[in-house]
Structure formats: C-alpha cells, structure tokens
Amino acid sequence: MTETLTRRIPPSATDGPAADDDEIKALLAEATDAWTRGDAAGFVAVFAPDSEFVGADGVLRRGRLSNQRWHSRLFSGVFRGSRLVFEVESIRFLSAHVAVAHALSSVVYPWQAEPGPRTSSRGTWVLIRQDGRWLVSAVQHSRLRPTTGTGASRLSTTVVSLRGRLTRRPRRRSHPGRAA
C-alpha cells in the first residue's frame, strides 16, 4: 500500500498530525466497508450534509441525500455484491480544518478475484474538520485507463474507432456524370 503523508502547516496548529492522519484514514475505511456491505446510508455517513460527489462518470451529486440515493441505486443494481478496494496515496493538510486526500479505488465484482482494468479510479477527497470530527466535503473521481498495449486497451480503441466511423455522416458524392 502506498502511503505518502505531507503536512503544509505547523504541527502545533492541529490536535496532532498522526491523530488527524489516522482519523481521516479510519473515516475513508468506514466508507469503504459500507460500500462492501452495500450500505448507501453508511457510505455517505462520512460526508458533510452539503457535500458534493463527482463520480468517474462525471456526474455531480449535490448533498448527502442525493449521494445516498444514487449509491443506493448502484448497490441494488450494477454494483450489487461488489466490494471496494481503497488505497490512500496521500493526505495533505491545507489548514487545521481542511485536508486533501488522494486515493486509488477499484470496484471488484462478485465474480472477480481482483479488480478489472476498467473499474479503477483516482479520487481527490476534500475533508473538513467540523464539530471536532473530519467529514468529506467534496470528492472528484477520475477513471484510470488501462495501460496501452493490453488486449483490452487495443480492443477498446478498435471499438471506439469503428463506432466513430459508423456514426460519421457520409460525404455527399457527386454523380459521375454531373459536375462537382
């Protein structure tokens, strides 16, 4: 597991760097465990009420309730029985009450032993300390693409290329007997 912790404020400005790091990691682990249980309410319990969540599909969910409804649909649909593999890459403190974490996450479907190449993303998590506890204020996920050269990547490139060719508007050709 990759773990890089950077601090941009003097340690004396917080309750304790290690304590904050541990609390944030525990908070993100709590969300990960809730995902694996298919528990949308538990997943969003670590989010501030006015939080924002941008999924890897680019859709913005505003507010904890909207985020919960969306994840509830996912957990009863496409992500039913899945588990989330989560790895904190770094935590950076912007102030005593604001932190930014970067993490890799992958969805593992029930029929998979390991995450597939198309289910991994890197997330930027903005956390705020509110009422003595850390909460997620905003998340932005960016889907990771499989390394080039893999069979899946070549197939994907071919499919996208063919789809593009098939959906282009045909050029108007002039009749051989008519002037162009």
Backbone torsions as a table, in degrees:
resi	resn	phi	psi	omega
1	MET	NA	133.0	178.1
2	THR	-86.5	130.0	178.7
3	GLU	-139.9	109.5	176.4
4	THR	-120.4	122.7	180.0
5	LEU	-116.1	125.2	176.9
6	THR	-123.1	147.4	-178.2
7	ARG	-127.1	128.2	-178.3
8	ARG	-106.2	-1.6	179.5
9	ILE	-124.0	157.7	178.8
10	PRO	-62.1	137.5	-179.6
11	PRO	-54.0	-30.8	-178.3
12	SER	-67.1	-15.1	-178.4
13	ALA	-80.9	-6.7	-179.7
14	THR	-121.2	173.5	176.3
15	ASP	-68.6	-17.7	-179.0
16	GLY	150.3	122.0	-176.4
17	PRO	-55.8	-47.8	-177.6
18	ALA	-65.1	-39.0	179.7
19	ALA	-63.7	-43.2	178.6
20	ASP	-65.8	-43.8	178.0
21	ASP	-57.7	-48.0	-179.2
22	ASP	-63.4	-40.4	-179.6
23	GLU	-64.7	-42.0	179.6
24	ILE	-66.6	-43.1	178.2
25	LYS	-62.0	-41.2	179.0
26	ALA	-64.6	-39.5	178.6
27	LEU	-61.3	-46.2	-179.9
28	LEU	-69.3	-33.4	175.6
29	ALA	-66.4	-36.1	177.0
30	GLU	-60.4	-44.9	178.5
31	ALA	-64.7	-41.0	179.5
32	THR	-62.5	-44.7	178.8
33	ASP	-62.7	-40.8	178.8
34	ALA	-63.2	-40.4	177.0
35	TRP	-56.9	-49.2	-176.9
36	THR	-62.1	-30.6	175.9
37	ARG	-80.5	-8.9	-175.9
38	GLY	72.2	29.4	-174.0
39	ASP	-103.5	93.9	-177.6
40	ALA	-63.9	-40.3	179.4
41	ALA	-63.6	-41.0	177.3
42	GLY	-66.8	-37.6	179.7
43	PHE	-61.6	-45.0	-176.4
44	VAL	-87.0	-4.2	179.4
45	ALA	-61.1	-22.5	-179.5
46	VAL	-89.0	0.8	-179.0
47	PHE	-96.5	146.0	173.0
48	ALA	-67.5	150.8	-179.1
49	PRO	-55.5	-33.8	-178.2
50	ASP	-101.5	24.0	-177.4
51	SER	-68.1	163.3	176.6
52	GLU	-126.9	141.2	-176.9
53	PHE	-132.5	119.8	175.0
54	VAL	-109.3	114.8	179.3
55	GLY	-76.9	172.7	179.9
56	ALA	-63.4	-17.1	177.1
57	ASP	-82.6	-4.3	177.6
58	GLY	88.7	-1.7	-178.0
59	VAL	-81.5	133.4	-179.9
60	LEU	-93.3	127.3	173.8
61	ARG	-109.9	123.3	-179.4
62	ARG	-104.2	122.2	177.0
63	GLY	95.0	148.7	-178.9
64	ARG	-60.3	-41.2	-177.5
65	LEU	-64.7	-43.6	177.4
66	SER	-61.8	-42.5	178.4
67	ASN	-62.6	-41.3	179.7
68	GLN	-65.3	-45.3	179.6
69	ARG	-59.8	-43.3	-178.8
70	TRP	-63.9	-47.9	-179.8
71	HIS	-67.5	-31.3	176.1
72	SER	-61.2	-43.3	176.7
73	ARG	-64.1	-41.7	179.2
74	LEU	-63.0	-44.1	-176.9
75	PHE	-70.4	-22.6	176.6
76	SER	-96.8	-2.5	-179.2
77	GLY	-121.6	-113.7	-171.4
78	VAL	-60.5	-31.1	-178.9
79	PHE	-101.0	15.7	179.6
80	ARG	-58.8	126.2	177.7
81	GLY	76.9	4.9	-179.4
82	SER	-81.5	166.7	172.4
83	ARG	-128.9	156.8	-178.8
84	LEU	-109.2	127.8	173.7
85	VAL	-101.3	125.4	-170.0
86	PHE	-131.8	132.1	-178.9
87	GLU	-135.1	113.8	177.9
88	VAL	-73.2	123.3	178.3
89	GLU	-90.8	-40.4	-179.0
90	SER	-159.1	154.7	171.6
91	ILE	-132.2	127.1	-179.6
92	ARG	-126.1	129.1	-179.1
93	PHE	-95.4	121.2	178.1
94	LEU	-87.4	-26.5	175.4
95	SER	-159.2	-176.5	178.7
96	ALA	-67.4	-16.3	-175.4
97	HIS	-122.9	5.4	-179.3
98	VAL	-137.0	130.3	177.5
99	ALA	-135.1	152.3	174.9
100	VAL	-121.1	127.3	177.3
101	ALA	-117.6	142.0	171.9
102	HIS	-113.4	136.4	-177.0
103	ALA	-146.5	147.4	172.1
104	LEU	-95.3	138.9	175.8
105	SER	-139.8	148.4	178.6
106	SER	-140.7	140.8	175.2
107	VAL	-91.9	131.6	176.5
108	VAL	-114.6	116.6	-179.5
109	TYR	-76.4	159.8	-175.8
110	PRO	-55.6	-29.7	-177.4
111	TRP	-88.6	-0.4	-178.4
112	GLN	-105.7	145.5	172.6
113	ALA	-89.0	-33.8	-178.5
114	GLU	-128.1	160.0	177.6
115	PRO	-62.5	144.0	174.8
116	GLY	-81.7	163.4	-176.5
117	PRO	-66.9	-19.9	-175.7
118	ARG	-97.9	3.7	-176.0
119	THR	-113.0	16.7	-177.8
120	SER	-104.7	143.3	177.2
121	SER	-145.6	161.4	172.9
122	ARG	-110.7	129.7	-179.0
123	GLY	-113.4	143.8	171.2
124	THR	-107.3	117.9	-175.8
125	TRP	-111.4	122.1	175.3
126	VAL	-100.8	123.9	-177.8
127	LEU	-118.4	145.6	178.7
128	ILE	-125.9	145.6	174.6
129	ARG	-92.5	118.1	-175.7
130	GLN	-134.8	128.5	-179.4
131	ASP	52.5	40.2	175.5
132	GLY	79.9	8.3	-179.5
133	ARG	-139.8	150.6	177.9
134	TRP	-81.2	137.8	176.0
135	LEU	-135.4	153.5	176.6
136	VAL	-80.2	125.4	178.5
137	SER	-97.8	-37.2	-179.0
138	ALA	-155.4	147.5	177.1
139	VAL	-136.5	138.1	173.9
140	GLN	-130.9	118.8	177.8
141	HIS	-102.4	141.3	173.6
142	SER	-126.0	120.4	-178.9
143	ARG	-64.5	136.9	175.6
144	LEU	-88.7	139.3	178.1
145	ARG	-93.7	146.4	176.4
146	PRO	-62.1	152.5	178.6
147	THR	-59.2	142.1	179.5
148	THR	-65.2	150.1	179.0
149	GLY	98.3	-15.1	178.3
150	THR	-76.2	156.4	178.8
151	GLY	-57.5	-41.6	-179.6
152	ALA	-63.6	-40.4	-179.4
153	SER	-66.5	-43.9	179.3
154	ARG	-63.1	-42.9	179.3
155	LEU	-62.6	-44.8	179.3
156	SER	-59.8	-44.9	179.2
157	THR	-61.5	-41.8	179.6
158	THR	-64.5	-45.0	-179.5
159	VAL	-62.8	-45.4	179.6
160	VAL	-62.9	-40.9	179.5
161	SER	-64.0	-46.2	179.0
162	LEU	-64.1	-41.7	179.1
163	ARG	-60.4	-42.3	177.9
164	GLY	-61.2	-42.2	179.6
165	ARG	-66.0	-38.5	-177.4
166	LEU	-73.8	-26.5	-176.9
167	THR	-96.1	-5.4	176.8
168	ARG	-68.9	148.6	176.8
169	ARG	-74.4	133.0	179.0
170	PRO	-66.4	144.4	177.2
171	ARG	-73.9	145.0	176.9
172	ARG	-75.8	124.6	177.7
173	ARG	-100.2	140.8	178.0
174	SER	-82.2	149.3	178.6
175	HIS	-69.0	140.3	-177.4
176	PRO	-55.6	-29.4	-177.4
177	GLY	-89.4	-8.4	-177.9
178	ARG	-103.7	155.1	175.5
179	ALA	-74.1	144.3	-177.4
180	ALA	-75.6	NA	NA
